[in-house]
C-alpha cells in the first residue's frame, strides 16, 4: 500500500515539475499490423484524430526539461462506434514496453511533442 502511495506521489511530482514544458501538439505513429504500413500524424490538443475506425485525442504532452528526446503524453483511444475507451493512459516515447497500447490491429507510439 505504501508503495502505491509513493508511486502516485512521485508521478504527481514529475507531472508538476514538467508541466512548464507542456506542448500544444503530439506527433503519433500508428502502425497497421495487418497491412504492414505506418502512418505519422500530428494531433493538436483540442483535436480528435479520426483514423479509420479509431478516435485518438490527448490532454497533455510533456517534454522533459533535461533531455530533448524524452516525451510523455496522456492519450485517449476508442473505437468510432463505441463509447468505451480502448486505452486511456500515458504513452512514453522512450519506454514503449511500459506504456504500450494493446490493440489487435494498431500499434500506437508517441514520437515527440511540438
Secondary structure, DSSP 8 states (H G I E B T S, - for coil): -HHHHHHHHHHHHHHHHHGGGB-SEEEEEEEETTTTEEEEEEEETT--EEETTEEEEEEEEEE-SS-SS-EEEEEEEEETT-SSEEEEEEEESS-TTTS----SSEEEEEEEE-
